[in-house]
Amino acid sequence: MFKRNQHIYIDKDLDKNLDFFEKELGAEESFDVIIRPFKIADRKAAFIAIDGFVKDDILTEIMQSLSIIEYESEFWQEDFENKIEDFIPYIEMDKENKIDQLLLMVLSGSIVFLLDGMAQAFVIDARTYPARSPEEPDIERVVRGSRDGFTETIVFNTALVRRRVRDPKLRNRLINVGRRSKTDICISYLEDVANPELVKEIISRIEEIEIDAVPMAEKSLEEIIVPGNIWNPFPKVRYTERPDVAAAHLFEGHILVMVDTSPSVMILPATFFHHIQHVEEYRQNPAIGVYVRLIRFLAIIASIIVTPLWLLFALSPELLPDALSFIGPKKVGEIPLFVQFLIGEAALDLMRMAAIHTPSPLATALGVIAAILIGDVAVQIGLLIPEVIIYTAVVAVGSFSTPSYELAQANRLVRLFLLLGVGFFKLPGLLITGGLVLLILIVTKSFNVPYLWPLIPFNYRALKSILIRSPVLTQDVRPEALKTRDIRRQPGPALKRGGKK
C-alpha cells in the first residue's frame, strides 16, 4: 500500500493487498466475507466479495472463464491488464486502484478481482440484493391501475421509473451518504425540465451531509436537507410508493430522491395541495374524479374543524341560531366536554398504534374491543357522551381519507391545538389558534415554493385545476411555481397529480 493525495492505493504485491483487505473487512471474525485466492496460469489472483450479495453461479462462471488461460510470455508481457478483460464474461466491469473505493464496492455487493503484479483491481458489478417483488403499496391502493410499487432496492426503483419515463434527458445521480453506512441515494430529474438551481441546491445539501449513518433512510434524510423549522408539523416533501405517481411528478418538473433500503420516494418540492390529491381521481372519468376529489376535500376539512367547532357551540350555545340549537348535548356528564374530547383523541391514537402492532389474525378482535369497550361501555359508565364518540369517529374517518399520511398526522396536531384554544378561551381561542395555524402555512416554504401556492400567492388557473379534476388533454402543463426550464409549452397551472400530492 502507498499513499498519494490523501488516498491509499493498492500495491502490485497480491499478498500485501490480501492482508490489508482481510484486516479491514475482518475476514477472520466475519463469516460472510469471501476472499477466494486462485491461480490464473502461473499467476496468483483472488476474488473478494460479501456472501449474500453475490450469486455463486456468476462467481463460478467467471472463475471457469479465467481458468482456461494458459501461460504465454507474450500474453503476460504485452498489455496483459487489458487483455485479461476479454476473459471476464460480464458486462458491468470497471477498474479502480483506490483502497477506500474498493472497500466501498465490496461492501456494496460488487466483486473485487485482484491479480498479482497489477496495481489496480477489477470491480465486477454482479451484486444482487435480497428484495421482495414490486407489490401494490398498502396505503396507496386503487381500484383501477397498476399494481407495482417501489421496493427496498434502489436499482429496482430506478428501473420502475425508467419503464415509464423513456426520456434520454432523465438523470439518475447517485451519491453516498454516511461515513459508516455509505447509503446509496439517487436524485432523479429531467435535465431539460427541472429547475437547475433547485437540482443543484438539493445535490449540494446531500453531498454536504456529515453524519455516521441515515438508519431511518428517507426520514433521516428529510430532516437534514429540507430547509425551515424542523418543528413545523406540515410535511414539506411528498412521499409515494407508486412509480406512476413518481413519473407524473417528474414530467411536471419535480425532483425525486430515492434512498436505498426504503420503498418510499421523496418528491421535491411539494405544496399543501400536493398532499390532498390521490391517484384514484385520475383512474376514473373526469365527472367521477371531480366528485371523489370534492368529497375527499370535505373529509380533510372535517378532520380538522368538526370537533373544535362542536365543542365551541356546546360551550357557547348563544352562538348557534335557533334552527341549529339541537347541536348541543342534552347531558354533559361528570367530566367536562373539553376533557372528554382529549380522552377521545388519546384513545383514537392508542387504537391506531395498537392496530399497527397487532398481528393480522388478531385485527378483528382489536376492532371488537374498540367498538365495545371504548365505545359502548364508555357511554354507559358516563366516561364519554355519545356526541363526543360520534364526532371523534367523524374526524377519524376524515384522517383516514387524507391521501398523505404525513399531512394527516399534522392535521391531528392542528385539531388538538384548536381544541385547546376552544377549551380554554372559547371563540377567541378558536380565532387565535386558527390564525396562528394559517400564519404558519403562509410563511412555510418547500424549498423555493410557497406552501399554499396557488392559493397564496393566488393563481386562478392553477387553483382551478386543483379544485376540479381536469381532463387528460388539459393536464400537460407544468406548474409555474416550479420555474421549470422546458419552453416547448407555455407554463400553466396544473399541479399534476398522478397521485397523492
C-alpha positions as CSV (number, residue, x, y, z in Angstrom):
1,M,0.0,0.0,0.0
2,F,1.1,3.6,-0.6
3,K,-0.4,7.0,-0.1
4,R,-0.8,9.8,-2.6
5,N,-3.1,12.8,-2.5
6,Q,-4.7,11.6,0.8
7,H,-5.7,8.3,-0.9
8,I,-4.4,4.8,-0.2
9,Y,-3.6,2.9,-3.4
10,I,-3.2,-0.9,-3.8
11,D,0.1,-2.5,-4.3
12,K,1.3,-4.7,-7.0
13,D,2.0,-7.4,-4.4
14,L,-1.1,-9.5,-4.1
15,D,-0.2,-10.9,-0.7
16,K,0.1,-7.3,0.8
17,N,-3.3,-6.4,-0.7
18,L,-5.0,-9.5,0.7
19,D,-3.5,-8.9,4.1
20,F,-4.9,-5.4,4.1
21,F,-8.4,-6.4,3.0
22,E,-8.5,-9.3,5.5
23,K,-7.7,-6.9,8.3
24,E,-10.1,-4.1,7.2
25,L,-13.0,-6.4,6.5
26,G,-12.4,-8.6,9.5
27,A,-12.4,-11.8,7.4
28,E,-11.5,-14.0,10.4
29,E,-14.3,-12.7,12.5
30,S,-17.0,-12.2,9.8
31,F,-18.2,-15.4,8.2
32,D,-19.8,-13.6,5.3
33,V,-16.6,-12.1,3.9
34,I,-15.4,-14.1,1.0
35,I,-11.7,-14.0,0.0
36,R,-11.1,-16.7,-2.6
37,P,-7.5,-17.0,-3.8
38,F,-6.7,-19.0,-7.0
39,K,-4.3,-19.0,-9.9
40,I,-4.6,-17.8,-13.5
41,A,-1.9,-19.7,-15.4
42,D,1.0,-19.3,-13.0
43,R,0.0,-16.0,-11.6
44,K,-1.8,-15.6,-8.2
45,A,-5.2,-14.0,-8.2
46,A,-8.1,-13.5,-5.7
47,F,-11.8,-12.6,-5.5
48,I,-13.1,-10.5,-2.6
49,A,-16.9,-10.3,-2.1
50,I,-19.7,-10.4,0.5
51,D,-21.7,-13.6,0.8
52,G,-25.4,-12.9,0.1
53,F,-24.7,-10.0,-2.2
54,V,-23.1,-12.2,-4.9
55,K,-24.6,-15.1,-6.8
56,D,-22.4,-18.2,-6.6
57,D,-23.1,-19.2,-10.3
58,I,-21.8,-15.8,-11.5
59,L,-18.6,-16.2,-9.5
60,T,-18.1,-19.8,-10.6
61,E,-18.7,-18.8,-14.3
62,I,-16.0,-16.1,-14.1
63,M,-13.5,-18.4,-12.4
64,Q,-14.1,-21.0,-15.1
65,S,-13.5,-18.5,-17.9
66,L,-10.3,-17.3,-16.3
67,S,-9.1,-20.9,-15.7
68,I,-8.7,-21.6,-19.4
69,I,-5.9,-19.0,-19.8
70,E,-2.6,-20.7,-20.4
71,Y,0.7,-19.1,-19.6
72,E,2.2,-17.5,-22.7
73,S,5.0,-15.0,-22.3
74,E,3.7,-12.7,-25.0
75,F,0.2,-12.7,-23.3
76,W,1.6,-11.5,-19.9
77,Q,4.2,-9.1,-21.2
78,E,2.2,-7.2,-23.8
79,D,-0.7,-5.2,-22.3
80,F,-1.9,-8.1,-20.1
81,E,-4.1,-5.7,-18.0
82,N,-6.3,-5.0,-20.9
83,K,-6.2,-8.5,-22.4
84,I,-7.4,-10.1,-19.1
85,E,-10.7,-8.2,-19.5
86,D,-11.5,-10.4,-22.6
87,F,-11.7,-13.4,-20.3
88,I,-14.2,-11.9,-17.8
89,P,-17.7,-12.7,-19.2
90,Y,-19.6,-9.8,-17.5
91,I,-20.9,-6.5,-18.8
92,E,-20.7,-4.2,-15.8
93,M,-17.0,-4.0,-15.0
94,D,-14.6,-1.2,-14.2
95,K,-11.0,-0.7,-12.9
96,E,-10.1,1.0,-9.6
97,N,-6.9,1.5,-7.6
98,K,-8.1,3.4,-4.5
99,I,-8.5,1.2,-1.4
100,D,-11.3,3.2,0.1
101,Q,-13.3,2.9,-3.1
102,L,-12.6,-0.8,-3.4
103,L,-13.8,-1.3,0.2
104,L,-17.0,0.6,-0.6
105,M,-17.6,-1.5,-3.7
106,V,-17.1,-4.8,-1.8
107,L,-19.4,-3.7,1.0
108,S,-22.0,-2.5,-1.6
109,G,-22.1,-6.0,-3.1
110,S,-19.6,-5.9,-6.0
111,I,-16.8,-8.4,-6.7
112,V,-13.3,-7.2,-6.5
113,F,-10.8,-9.1,-8.6
114,L,-7.1,-8.8,-7.7
115,L,-4.2,-10.0,-9.8
116,D,-0.6,-10.3,-8.7
117,G,1.6,-7.7,-10.4
118,M,-1.3,-5.5,-11.2
119,A,-1.5,-2.1,-9.5
120,Q,-5.3,-1.8,-9.9
121,A,-8.2,-4.1,-9.4
122,F,-11.2,-5.1,-11.5
123,V,-14.6,-4.3,-10.0
124,I,-17.3,-6.6,-11.3
125,D,-20.8,-5.3,-10.5
126,A,-22.6,-8.6,-10.1
127,R,-24.4,-7.7,-7.0
128,T,-27.8,-9.0,-6.1
129,Y,-29.6,-7.7,-3.1
130,P,-32.3,-9.5,-1.0
131,A,-35.5,-8.0,-2.3
132,R,-39.2,-8.5,-2.4
133,S,-41.3,-8.3,-5.6
134,P,-42.8,-4.9,-6.6
135,E,-46.2,-5.1,-4.9
136,E,-49.0,-2.5,-4.7
137,P,-48.5,-0.2,-1.7
138,D,-50.9,-0.7,1.1
139,I,-51.5,3.0,1.7
140,E,-51.9,4.0,-2.0
141,R,-54.3,1.4,-3.3
142,V,-56.5,2.0,-6.4
143,V,-59.5,0.2,-7.8
144,R,-58.1,0.5,-11.4
145,G,-54.5,0.9,-12.2
146,S,-51.0,-0.6,-12.0
147,R,-50.2,-2.9,-9.1
148,D,-46.5,-2.5,-8.9
149,G,-44.8,-0.4,-6.2
150,F,-41.4,0.6,-5.1
151,T,-39.3,-1.8,-3.1
152,E,-36.3,-1.5,-0.7
153,T,-33.8,-2.0,-3.6
154,I,-32.8,1.3,-5.3
155,V,-31.9,-0.4,-8.6
156,F,-35.4,-1.8,-8.9
157,N,-36.9,1.6,-8.1
158,T,-34.9,3.4,-10.8
159,A,-35.9,0.7,-13.3
160,L,-39.6,1.1,-12.4
161,V,-39.3,4.8,-13.1
162,R,-37.3,4.3,-16.3
163,R,-40.1,2.0,-17.6
164,R,-42.5,4.9,-17.5
165,V,-40.1,7.7,-18.4
166,R,-38.3,6.7,-21.6
167,D,-36.7,10.1,-22.0
168,P,-33.0,10.4,-22.7
169,K,-33.0,13.5,-20.5
170,L,-33.8,11.5,-17.4
171,R,-30.9,11.7,-15.0
172,N,-30.3,9.4,-12.0
173,R,-27.4,10.9,-9.9
174,L,-26.0,8.5,-7.3
175,I,-24.5,9.9,-4.0
176,N,-23.2,8.0,-1.0
177,V,-24.2,9.4,2.4
178,G,-22.9,8.4,5.9
179,R,-19.3,8.0,7.0
180,R,-20.1,4.4,8.1
181,S,-23.4,3.4,6.4
182,K,-22.4,4.6,2.9
183,T,-26.1,4.7,2.0
184,D,-26.9,5.0,-1.7
185,I,-29.1,8.0,-2.6
186,C,-30.4,8.6,-6.1
187,I,-31.6,12.1,-7.3
188,S,-33.8,11.7,-10.3
189,Y,-34.9,14.6,-12.6
190,L,-35.5,15.5,-16.2
191,E,-32.5,17.6,-17.2
192,D,-34.3,19.9,-19.6
193,V,-37.4,20.4,-17.4
194,A,-36.4,20.6,-13.7
195,N,-35.2,23.9,-12.3
196,P,-31.4,23.6,-12.5
197,E,-30.8,25.8,-9.4
198,L,-33.1,23.6,-7.4
199,V,-31.4,20.5,-8.6
200,K,-28.0,22.0,-7.7
201,E,-29.3,23.0,-4.2
202,I,-30.6,19.6,-3.4
203,I,-27.5,17.8,-4.6
204,S,-25.3,20.2,-2.7
205,R,-27.3,19.7,0.6
206,I,-27.0,15.9,0.2
207,E,-23.3,16.0,-0.6
208,E,-22.6,18.2,2.5
209,I,-24.1,15.8,4.9
210,E,-21.7,14.8,7.7
211,I,-23.2,12.0,9.7
212,D,-22.3,8.4,10.6
213,A,-25.4,6.9,9.1
214,V,-29.0,7.5,8.0
215,P,-30.6,4.5,9.6
216,M,-34.2,5.7,9.1
217,A,-33.5,6.2,5.4
218,E,-35.6,8.9,3.8
219,K,-37.0,10.3,7.1
220,S,-33.5,10.9,8.4
221,L,-32.5,12.5,5.1
222,E,-35.6,14.7,5.0
223,E,-34.7,16.3,8.4
224,I,-31.3,17.1,7.2
225,I,-31.9,18.5,3.7
226,V,-35.3,20.2,3.9
227,P,-34.9,23.9,4.8
228,G,-37.0,25.5,7.5
229,N,-38.0,24.8,11.1
230,I,-38.0,21.0,11.8
231,W,-40.6,21.5,14.5
232,N,-43.1,22.7,11.8
233,P,-45.5,19.7,11.6
234,F,-46.6,20.2,8.0
235,P,-44.7,17.9,5.6
236,K,-42.5,19.8,3.1
237,V,-41.9,16.8,0.8
238,R,-44.4,14.3,-0.6
239,Y,-43.8,10.6,-0.2
240,T,-45.0,8.0,-2.6
241,E,-44.5,4.2,-3.2
242,R,-46.2,4.3,-6.6
243,P,-43.9,4.5,-9.7
244,D,-46.8,6.1,-11.8
245,V,-47.1,8.9,-9.3
246,A,-43.4,9.5,-9.2
247,A,-43.2,9.5,-13.1
248,A,-46.1,12.1,-13.3
249,H,-44.2,14.4,-10.9
250,L,-41.0,14.1,-13.0
251,F,-42.8,15.2,-16.1
252,E,-44.0,18.2,-14.2
253,G,-40.5,19.2,-13.2
254,H,-40.3,17.8,-9.7
255,I,-37.2,16.1,-8.4
256,L,-37.2,12.6,-6.9
257,V,-35.0,11.4,-4.1
258,M,-34.7,7.7,-3.6
259,V,-32.9,6.1,-0.6
260,D,-31.6,2.6,-0.7
261,T,-33.4,0.2,1.7
262,S,-36.6,2.3,1.6
263,P,-39.7,1.8,-0.6
264,S,-40.8,5.5,-0.1
265,V,-39.6,8.0,-2.7
266,M,-39.5,11.7,-1.8
267,I,-41.0,14.2,-4.2
268,L,-39.5,17.8,-4.1
269,P,-40.8,20.4,-3.7
270,A,-44.3,19.8,-2.5
271,T,-47.1,22.2,-1.5
272,F,-50.1,21.6,0.8
273,F,-52.3,20.8,-2.2
274,H,-49.9,18.1,-3.4
275,H,-50.8,16.2,-0.2
276,I,-54.5,16.1,-0.7
277,Q,-54.8,14.6,-4.2
278,H,-54.9,10.9,-5.0
279,V,-54.2,8.7,-8.0
280,E,-57.7,7.3,-7.8
281,E,-59.2,10.5,-9.0
282,Y,-57.3,10.0,-12.3
283,R,-58.3,6.4,-12.7
284,Q,-61.9,7.4,-13.1
285,N,-63.6,9.6,-15.7
286,P,-63.5,13.4,-15.0
287,A,-67.0,13.7,-13.7
288,I,-66.5,11.0,-11.1
289,G,-63.0,12.3,-10.4
290,V,-64.4,15.7,-9.5
291,Y,-66.9,14.2,-7.2
292,V,-64.4,12.0,-5.4
293,R,-62.0,14.9,-5.1
294,L,-64.6,17.2,-3.5
295,I,-65.7,14.5,-1.1
296,R,-62.1,14.0,-0.1
297,F,-61.6,17.7,0.4
298,L,-64.7,17.9,2.7
299,A,-63.4,14.9,4.7
300,I,-60.0,16.6,5.2
301,I,-61.6,19.8,6.3
302,A,-63.9,17.9,8.6
303,S,-61.0,16.0,10.2
304,I,-59.6,19.4,11.4
305,I,-62.6,21.5,12.4
306,V,-65.5,19.3,13.3
307,T,-64.6,18.6,17.0
308,P,-63.4,22.2,17.8
309,L,-66.5,23.7,16.2
310,W,-68.9,21.4,18.0
311,L,-67.1,22.0,21.3
312,L,-67.3,25.7,20.7
313,F,-71.1,25.5,20.1
314,A,-71.5,23.2,23.1
315,L,-69.7,25.6,25.4
316,S,-71.2,28.8,23.9
317,P,-74.8,27.8,22.8
318,E,-75.6,31.5,22.3
319,L,-73.5,31.4,19.1
320,L,-76.0,29.0,17.5
321,P,-79.1,30.1,15.6
322,D,-82.4,28.6,16.8
323,A,-82.5,26.3,13.8
324,L,-79.3,24.6,14.9
325,S,-80.0,24.5,18.7
326,F,-80.1,20.7,18.5
327,I,-76.3,20.5,18.0
328,G,-75.5,20.9,21.7
329,P,-75.5,17.9,24.1
330,K,-78.6,17.1,26.2
331,K,-76.4,15.9,29.1
332,V,-72.8,16.8,29.7
333,G,-71.9,14.2,32.2
334,E,-69.5,14.3,35.1
335,I,-66.4,15.0,33.0
336,P,-66.1,18.4,31.2
337,L,-66.6,18.2,27.4
338,F,-63.1,19.5,26.7
339,V,-61.5,16.7,28.7
340,Q,-63.8,14.2,27.0
341,F,-62.5,15.2,23.6
342,L,-58.9,14.9,24.8
343,I,-59.7,11.4,26.1
344,G,-61.3,10.6,22.8
345,E,-58.2,11.9,20.8
346,A,-55.9,9.9,23.1
347,A,-58.0,6.7,22.7
348,L,-58.0,7.2,18.9
349,D,-54.2,7.4,18.8
350,L,-53.8,4.4,21.1
351,M,-56.1,2.3,18.8
352,R,-54.1,3.5,15.8
353,M,-50.8,2.4,17.3
354,A,-52.3,-0.8,18.6
355,A,-53.6,-1.6,15.1
356,I,-50.1,-1.2,13.6
357,H,-48.5,-3.6,16.1
358,T,-51.4,-6.1,16.2
359,P,-50.8,-9.3,14.2
360,S,-53.2,-9.7,11.3
361,P,-55.1,-12.7,12.8
362,L,-56.0,-10.6,15.9
363,A,-57.1,-7.4,14.0
364,T,-60.7,-8.4,14.1
365,A,-60.5,-8.9,17.9
366,L,-59.0,-5.4,18.2
367,G,-61.9,-3.9,16.3
368,V,-64.4,-5.6,18.6
369,I,-62.5,-4.3,21.7
370,A,-62.5,-0.8,20.2
371,A,-66.2,-0.8,19.4
372,I,-67.5,-2.4,22.6
373,L,-65.1,-1.3,25.4
374,I,-64.1,2.2,24.2
375,G,-67.5,3.0,22.6
376,D,-70.5,1.4,24.3
377,V,-69.0,0.8,27.7
378,A,-67.5,4.3,27.9
379,V,-71.0,5.8,27.3
380,Q,-72.8,3.5,29.8
381,I,-70.4,4.3,32.6
382,G,-70.6,8.1,31.9
383,L,-67.0,8.5,30.8
384,L,-67.9,9.9,27.4
385,I,-71.2,11.2,26.0
386,P,-72.4,9.8,22.6
387,E,-71.8,13.0,20.7
388,V,-68.1,13.0,21.6
389,I,-67.8,9.5,20.3
390,I,-69.6,10.2,17.0
391,Y,-67.7,13.4,16.3
392,T,-64.4,11.8,17.2
393,A,-65.3,9.0,14.8
394,V,-66.0,11.6,12.1
395,V,-62.6,13.2,12.4
396,A,-61.0,9.7,12.4
397,V,-62.7,8.9,9.1
398,G,-61.5,12.2,7.7
399,S,-58.0,11.5,8.8
400,F,-58.1,8.1,7.1
401,S,-59.4,9.8,3.9
402,T,-56.4,12.1,3.7
403,P,-54.1,10.7,1.0
404,S,-50.9,11.8,2.7
405,Y,-50.2,10.0,6.0
406,E,-47.8,12.8,7.0
407,L,-50.4,15.5,6.4
408,A,-53.0,13.5,8.4
409,Q,-50.6,13.4,11.3
410,A,-50.0,17.2,11.0
411,N,-53.8,17.8,10.9
412,R,-54.2,15.8,14.1
413,L,-51.9,18.2,15.9
414,V,-53.7,21.2,14.4
415,R,-57.0,19.7,15.7
416,L,-55.6,19.3,19.2
417,F,-54.3,22.8,19.1
418,L,-57.7,24.2,18.1
419,L,-59.4,22.1,20.8
420,L,-57.0,23.5,23.4
421,G,-57.8,27.1,22.2
422,V,-61.6,26.5,22.4
423,G,-61.4,24.6,25.7
424,F,-59.6,27.4,27.5
425,F,-60.8,30.6,25.7
426,K,-63.8,29.5,23.6
427,L,-64.4,31.7,20.5
428,P,-61.3,34.0,20.9
429,G,-59.2,30.9,21.4
430,L,-60.5,29.4,18.2
431,L,-59.8,32.6,16.3
432,I,-56.3,33.0,17.7
433,T,-55.2,29.3,17.3
434,G,-56.8,29.2,13.8
435,G,-55.0,32.4,12.8
436,L,-51.6,31.0,14.1
437,V,-52.1,27.9,12.0
438,L,-52.9,29.9,8.9
439,L,-49.8,32.1,9.6
440,I,-47.6,29.0,9.8
441,L,-49.0,27.8,6.5
442,I,-48.4,31.1,4.8
443,V,-44.8,31.5,5.9
444,T,-43.9,27.8,5.2
445,K,-42.0,27.0,2.0
446,S,-40.9,23.8,0.4
447,F,-37.5,24.9,-0.9
448,N,-38.4,27.7,-3.3
449,V,-42.2,27.2,-3.5
450,P,-44.7,28.8,-1.2
451,Y,-46.6,26.1,0.7
452,L,-50.1,27.4,-0.1
453,W,-49.4,28.0,-3.8
454,P,-51.6,28.6,-5.8
455,L,-53.9,30.0,-3.1
456,I,-51.2,32.2,-1.6
457,P,-49.9,33.7,-3.9
458,F,-53.1,33.5,-5.8
459,N,-53.2,31.8,-9.2
460,Y,-56.7,31.3,-10.5
461,R,-55.9,28.8,-13.3
462,A,-53.7,26.6,-11.1
463,L,-56.2,26.7,-8.2
464,K,-59.0,25.7,-10.6
465,S,-57.0,22.7,-11.7
466,I,-56.7,21.6,-8.1
467,L,-60.3,22.0,-7.1
468,I,-61.6,20.4,-10.3
469,R,-60.1,17.3,-11.7
470,S,-59.3,18.3,-15.3
471,P,-59.5,16.1,-18.4
472,V,-56.2,14.5,-19.6
473,L,-55.7,16.8,-22.5
474,T,-55.6,19.9,-20.3
475,Q,-53.1,18.3,-17.8
476,D,-50.0,18.6,-19.9
477,V,-49.0,22.0,-18.4
478,R,-46.3,22.5,-15.8
479,P,-46.8,24.5,-12.6
480,E,-45.4,28.0,-12.8
481,A,-44.2,27.8,-9.2
482,L,-41.6,25.2,-10.1
483,K,-39.8,27.5,-12.5
484,T,-39.1,24.7,-15.0
485,R,-36.8,25.1,-17.9
486,D,-38.9,23.5,-20.6
487,I,-40.0,26.1,-23.2
488,R,-41.8,23.7,-25.5
489,R,-45.1,24.6,-23.8
490,Q,-46.3,27.7,-22.1
491,P,-46.1,27.5,-18.3
492,G,-49.5,26.7,-16.8
493,P,-51.5,25.8,-13.7
494,A,-51.5,22.1,-13.3
495,L,-50.1,20.6,-10.1
496,K,-50.1,17.3,-11.9
497,R,-51.2,14.8,-9.7
498,G,-50.9,11.3,-10.8
499,G,-51.2,10.6,-7.2
500,K,-51.3,11.7,-3.6
501,K,-49.8,15.1,-3.9
